[in-house]
């Protein structure tokens, strides 16, 4: 059954423009996060029910539309009803309500009517009480007929409270907002009543920026160097694409230095570019959970700059030590291409994360300056080639073993 979402936005805050929906959150606003929860749960389009549209809300809606999402604004409940198909299930999101994505997904998987429930404890006193033991977490699932019936008898009553009462009377299924699957506890819901409350949500989003797995350079070095850059960049509402472009531009400045023979300057700038690029990926992960396509394109441009730097350095080594250095230098990018080509093959057979020590362009970029200091440019190129070839050998061995397992 098709799924849509209805997000209510009411004048309930003393600060700013009076809307909870426009409370600042990680460089954007609360409505961005609420829409993201609904769309990730499967909503094909979202209707924001609001009586007045301040500039901040209009900007947020335009921003979401540029991302390709179908977002509409309704100024009344009758206007909102016209925007839903009779056969659609509707995720209702109360004003300022935020829950864990897993809880919203579990709710969307239920047949309507259903609602997210919380225990009636002091920790959740801001949420509306359902009965003596439960409170409503601010998310419900209903059909358009239920919404229409409520609108006809609404009068001066509050829409969400009235809908909640009708859903409870209809014996709506109750889904735990804290542990819907029974396997693991989720982050508790939050009712954003002001800027102070959104800090907990923002901290959760910033934690989401940290990758859970990957290469050692991303997990350890970039956690120390790129991680601290993300909060101030997000707070200043810097566009993640601009950060990615800056990383690519800095990498090509390094290649320019290499063209002028300033290889130490190039070796120092390339890790800085990798750090900035990692910050851009982390910023993209805050809102989408994955790196943005623009970040991947700029990563390719940055890697091309690193390859150009390697070619220029190899030309110098060839002039000093013979043509064999072309072969040695070519082993590193060739091995990295082989590792990338084998990755989907190994993953398809054995869905396990790759060893963290494997070579990547960023890992080689960070390793190069240290090797150059310890052994000079020749040993650096040879060691990087050896590191990349060892990584290729490991991936080739893993692919071979996976193929043998499939045959047996």
C-alpha positions in Angstrom: 0.0 0.0 0.0 1.4 3.5 -0.9 2.6 5.5 2.0 2.6 9.3 2.7 3.2 11.5 5.7 1.5 14.4 7.4 3.7 16.6 9.6 1.9 19.2 11.8 3.6 22.5 12.6 2.0 24.8 15.1 3.0 28.1 16.8 4.2 26.8 20.2 7.7 28.3 20.8 8.5 31.7 22.3 11.8 32.2 20.4 12.5 32.6 16.7 9.4 32.5 14.4 7.4 30.5 16.9 7.4 27.2 15.0 9.0 24.1 16.4 9.5 22.9 12.8 12.0 25.6 12.1 14.1 25.1 15.2 17.8 25.0 14.2 19.3 21.5 14.0 22.8 20.6 12.7 22.9 23.5 10.3 19.4 22.9 9.0 16.0 22.7 10.8 13.9 20.2 12.7 11.5 19.8 9.7 14.4 18.5 7.6 14.9 15.7 10.1 11.2 14.9 10.4 10.8 14.7 6.6 13.9 12.5 6.4 12.4 10.1 9.0 9.2 9.8 7.0 10.8 9.4 3.6 13.3 6.8 4.9 10.3 4.9 6.2 8.9 4.7 2.7 6.7 7.9 2.4 6.4 8.8 -1.2 5.4 12.4 -0.5 5.0 14.6 2.6 2.4 17.2 3.5 3.3 19.9 6.0 0.2 21.3 7.8 0.9 24.8 8.9 -1.3 27.9 9.1 1.5 30.4 8.2 4.7 29.9 6.4 7.6 31.9 7.7 10.7 32.4 5.6 12.7 29.7 7.4 10.1 27.0 6.7 9.8 28.1 3.1 13.6 27.8 2.7 13.6 24.3 4.3 10.8 23.1 2.0 12.7 24.5 -1.1 15.9 22.8 0.1 14.1 19.4 0.5 12.5 19.8 -2.9 15.9 20.3 -4.5 16.9 17.0 -3.0 14.2 15.4 -5.2 11.6 14.9 -2.4 7.9 15.6 -2.9 7.0 18.1 -0.2 3.8 20.1 -0.1 2.5 22.8 2.3 -1.2 22.7 3.3 -2.7 25.7 5.2 -5.8 23.8 6.5 -6.9 20.3 7.2 -9.2 20.4 4.2 -6.3 21.5 2.0 -4.2 18.6 3.4 -6.9 16.0 2.7 -7.0 17.0 -1.0 -3.3 16.0 -1.2 -3.7 12.4 -0.2 -4.9 9.4 -2.2 -7.8 7.4 -0.7 -5.7 4.2 -0.7 -2.6 5.8 1.0 -1.6 5.0 4.5 -0.5 8.2 6.3 2.3 8.6 8.8 1.2 11.3 11.2 4.0 13.3 12.8 3.1 15.5 15.7 4.5 19.0 16.1 8.1 18.8 17.1 8.1 15.0 17.5 11.3 13.0 16.7 11.8 9.2 17.1 14.5 6.7 16.1 14.4 5.7 12.5 14.0 2.0 13.5 10.9 2.9 15.4 9.4 4.8 12.5 10.2 2.0 10.1 8.5 -0.5 12.5 5.4 1.7 12.6 5.3 2.0 8.8 5.4 -1.8 8.5 2.2 -2.2 10.6 -1.3 -2.2 9.1 -3.2 1.0 9.9 -4.2 2.1 12.5 -1.1 2.0 14.7 0.9 4.3 16.9 4.2 4.6 18.6 3.9 4.2 22.4 6.1 5.0 25.4 5.8 4.0 29.0 4.1 6.5 31.3 7.1 7.6 33.2 8.5 11.0 34.3 11.2 10.8 31.5 8.4 11.2 28.9 6.2 13.6 30.8 6.2 16.0 27.8 4.4 13.4 25.6 0.6 13.1 25.6 -0.8 10.4 27.8 -2.8 7.6 26.2 -3.9 5.8 29.3 -2.7 4.9 32.8 0.4 3.1 31.5 1.3 4.6 28.1 2.1 7.8 26.4 2.1 8.7 22.7 5.5 9.1 21.1 4.2 11.5 18.5 4.0 9.2 15.5 0.9 7.3 14.2 -0.2 5.4 11.1 -3.7 5.9 9.8 -5.8 5.8 6.6 -7.3 8.8 4.8 -10.9 7.8 5.9 -9.9 8.2 9.5 -8.4 11.6 8.8 -11.5 12.7 6.9 -13.8 11.5 9.7 -11.8 13.4 12.3 -11.7 16.6 10.1 -15.5 16.5 9.9 -16.0 16.6 13.6 -12.9 18.6 14.6 -14.4 22.0 15.3 -12.0 23.9 17.6 -10.2 20.8 18.9 -6.6 20.1 18.2 -6.1 17.8 15.2 -3.3 15.6 16.6 -4.9 15.1 20.0 -8.3 14.4 18.4 -6.8 11.9 16.0 -4.9 10.2 18.8 -8.2 9.7 20.8 -9.9 8.3 17.8 -7.0 5.9 17.1 -7.0 4.7 20.7 -10.8 4.2 20.5 -10.3 2.2 17.3 -7.8 -0.2 19.2 -4.8 1.0 17.1 -1.9 -1.3 17.4 0.8 0.0 19.7 4.4 -0.2 18.6 7.1 0.4 21.2 9.1 3.5 20.4 12.0 2.2 22.5 12.4 -1.4 21.3 10.0 -2.3 18.5 11.8 -5.5 17.5 12.6 -6.7 21.0 16.3 -7.1 20.0 18.0 -3.8 20.9 17.0 -0.5 22.5 16.7 2.5 20.3 17.3 6.2 21.1 14.3 7.5 23.0 11.9 9.9 21.2 12.2 13.6 21.8 9.6 16.3 21.8 11.4 19.5 20.6 9.9 22.3 22.6 12.8 24.7 22.2 16.4 25.0 21.1 17.8 23.4 24.2 15.9 20.2 23.5 17.3 19.8 20.0 20.9 19.5 21.3 20.3 15.9 22.1 19.1 15.3 18.5 22.0 17.2 17.1 24.5 15.2 19.2 22.9 12.0 17.8 23.2 13.3 14.2 26.9 14.2 14.8 27.5 10.7 16.1 26.0 9.4 12.9 28.7 11.2 11.0 31.3 8.8 12.3 31.7 5.8 10.1 31.3 2.4 11.8 33.7 0.6 9.5 36.3 1.2 6.8 40.0 1.7 6.3 42.3 2.6 9.1 42.9 6.1 7.7 39.2 6.9 7.8 38.5 5.2 11.1 41.5 6.5 13.1 43.4 9.4 11.4 40.3 11.1 10.0 38.4 10.7 13.3 41.2 12.8 14.9 41.6 15.3 12.1 38.3 15.5 10.2 35.9 14.8 13.1 36.6 18.1 14.9 36.0 20.0 11.7 32.4 18.8 11.3 30.6 20.5 14.2 31.8 24.1 13.4 31.2 23.6 9.7 27.7 22.3 10.3 26.9 25.1 12.8 27.9 27.7 10.2 25.7 26.0 7.6 28.6 25.4 5.2 27.4 23.3 2.3 29.1 19.9 2.2 29.5 20.1 -1.5 31.6 23.3 -1.1 33.8 21.4 1.4 34.3 18.6 -1.1 35.2 21.0 -3.8 37.7 22.7 -1.6 39.4 19.3 -0.9 39.6 18.6 -4.7 41.0 22.1 -5.4 43.6 21.7 -2.6 44.7 18.4 -4.1 45.2 20.0 -7.5 47.2 22.8 -5.9 49.4 20.0 -4.5 49.8 18.6 -8.0 50.8 22.1 -9.2 53.5 22.3 -6.5 54.7 18.9 -7.7 54.9 20.2 -11.2 57.1 23.0 -9.9 59.3 20.4 -8.2 58.1 21.2 -4.7 57.3 17.6 -3.8 57.5 18.2 0.0 54.8 20.8 -0.3 52.7 18.4 -2.3 53.2 15.6 0.2 52.0 17.9 3.0 49.0 19.2 1.2 47.5 15.9 0.0 46.8 14.6 3.5 45.2 17.9 4.3 43.0 17.5 1.2 42.1 14.0 2.4 41.1 15.3 5.8 38.8 18.0 4.2 37.2 15.4 1.9 36.6 13.2 4.9 34.8 16.1 6.7 32.6 16.5 3.6 31.7 12.8 3.6 30.8 13.0 7.3 28.7 16.0 6.8 26.8 14.2 4.0 26.3 11.2 6.3 24.6 13.3 9.0 21.5 13.7 6.9 21.6 11.0 4.3 23.4 8.2 6.1 25.7 7.8 3.1 28.2 9.9 1.3 26.7 12.2 -1.3 27.3 11.5 -5.0 29.0 14.9 -5.3 31.5 13.8 -2.6 32.3 10.7 -4.6 32.9 12.7 -7.8 35.2 15.1 -6.0 37.0 12.1 -4.4 37.8 10.9 -8.0 39.1 14.4 -8.9 41.2 14.4 -5.7 42.6 10.9 -6.5 43.4 12.0 -10.0 45.5 14.9 -8.5 47.3 12.4 -6.3 48.0 10.3 -9.4 49.3 13.3 -11.3 51.6 14.0 -8.4 52.9 10.4 -8.5 53.5 10.7 -12.2 55.5 13.9 -11.8 57.6 12.3 -9.0 58.2 9.2 -11.0 59.5 11.3 -13.9 62.1 12.8 -11.6 63.1 9.3 -10.3 63.3 8.1 -13.9 65.7 10.9 -14.7 67.9 10.0 -11.8 67.6 6.2 -11.7 66.3 4.8 -15.0 63.1 3.7 -16.7 62.4 0.9 -14.1 60.8 3.5 -11.8 57.9 3.9 -14.2 57.1 0.2 -13.6 57.5 0.5 -9.8 55.3 3.6 -9.6 52.6 2.1 -11.8 52.2 -0.9 -9.4 50.5 1.3 -6.8 47.5 2.7 -8.8 47.2 -0.7 -10.7 46.9 -2.6 -7.4 44.4 -0.1 -6.1 42.3 -0.6 -9.2 42.5 -4.3 -8.6 41.4 -4.0 -5.0 38.4 -1.9 -6.1 37.5 -4.4 -8.8 37.7 -7.4 -6.4 35.7 -5.7 -3.6 32.2 -6.4 -5.0 33.1 -10.0 -5.9 34.3 -10.8 -2.4 31.3 -8.9 -0.8 28.8 -10.7 -3.0 30.0 -14.1 -1.8 31.0 -13.3 1.8 29.4 -10.2 3.2 32.2 -9.3 5.6 34.0 -6.0 6.0 37.4 -5.8 4.3 40.5 -5.8 6.6 41.2 -2.3 7.9 44.8 -2.4 6.9 44.1 -2.6 3.2 45.5 0.2 1.0 43.3 3.0 -0.2 44.2 6.2 -1.9 43.8 8.1 1.4 45.9 5.5 3.3 48.7 5.9 0.7 48.4 9.6 0.9 48.9 9.6 4.7 51.7 7.0 4.6 53.7 8.8 1.8 55.1 11.7 3.9 56.3 9.5 6.7 58.0 7.1 4.2 59.6 10.0 2.4 61.1 11.3 5.7 62.4 7.9 6.7 63.8 6.7 3.4 63.6 9.4 0.7 61.4 9.5 -2.4 62.7 6.3 -4.0 62.0 4.1 -0.9 58.6 5.9 -0.5 57.5 5.0 -4.0 58.7 1.4 -3.6 57.1 1.0 -0.2 53.8 2.4 -1.4 53.8 0.0 -4.4 54.6 -2.9 -2.0 51.8 -1.9 0.4 49.3 -1.7 -2.5 50.4 -5.0 -4.0 50.0 -6.7 -0.6 46.5 -5.4 -0.4 45.7 -6.7 -3.9 47.1 -10.1 -3.0 44.9 -10.3 0.1 41.8 -9.4 -1.9 42.7 -11.8 -4.7 43.2 -14.6 -2.1 39.8 -13.8 -0.5 38.1 -13.8 -3.9 39.7 -17.2 -4.8 38.7 -18.7 -1.5 35.2 -17.4 -1.9 35.0 -19.0 -5.4 36.2 -22.3 -4.1 33.6 -22.2 -1.3 30.9 -21.7 -3.8 32.1 -24.6 -6.0 32.1 -26.9 -3.0 
